[in-house]
């Protein structure tokens, strides 16, 4: 489940019944990590293109 509300709408205890819960902070972290991976791929592609 994804809870992007502020304040949160979904109680974190749902994880006790096997529900994976993401909030806006989790999504920010995922987006930041993916952005870094893409930037590294661009650098690698540019380096390979110079060869």
N, C-alpha and C positions, 0 to 999 in steps of 0.2 A: 504494500500500500504506500501511497505517496501523500504525505500531509504537507501542503504548502501554506496552510493557514497560519496566521499570527493573531492571537495565540493558537497553539496547536489544538486540533480537533480530535485527534486520535491518541488515545492513551498508550504510552510506551509498553504497557503490560501486554499488549496484543502479541508481542514477540514470544511471550510465555506459551502461547498456543500454536506457535509455528508460523506466525505471520511475519514476513520481512517488512519492516517499516523504514521508509526514507523520509527525511524532512528536508527543508530547503537548504540547510547547511550541508547535509550529505550531498545533495545535488550540486551545490557550488563546488565542493571538493572534487567530485567526479568530473565536472566540466573543466576545472582548472587542470587536473591531471591529463585529461584528453587533449587540452590545448597545448600543454607542454610536449606531449607525444607528437602531435602534428607539427609543431615548430621544429622539433628535432628531425622529423622526417624531411621537412623542407630543407634544412641545412644539409642533410645527407644527400638529398637529390641534387642540390646545387653543387656540392663537392664532387659528386660523380659526373655531373654534366661538364665540369671543367676538364675532365680527363680526356 
